[in-house]
Amino acid sequence: MPRSALQICLLNFDKKDPAQVARAFECCKALVVAAAKAGYGEYRAHLEVMDLVAEQYDFNNHALRRFNERLKDALDPNGILSPGKQGIWPKGMRPAR
């Protein structure tokens, strides 16, 4: 049976405290991975975790990522438009996998 959930999670922390900032981002990353293990994907993500979110969509050996990269290469071969946005990197900037 199809399912969906819309979860908005607010993490309160002191942005002037580097330790709290680091813990908040680590918590966010852990929540992304836990949600993916439960079968849920992220709708929006902070720039800091976009690559992690994209990595969670791993069906069929990351078919969605391969499709998005192919489109990116065709439409923006020089990688000028928002490189890395939503985990979609231009060919010359892709991390080694």
HELIX and SHEET records of a PDB file:
HELIX    1   1 PRO A   18  LYS A   37  1                                  20    
HELIX    2   2 LEU A   47  VAL A   49  5                                   3    
HELIX    3   3 MET A   50  GLN A   56  1                                   7    
HELIX    4   4 PHE A   59  LEU A   75  1                                  17    
HELIX    5   5 LYS A   85  GLY A   87  5                                   3    
HELIX    6   6 LYS A   91  MET A   93  5                                   3    
END                                                                             
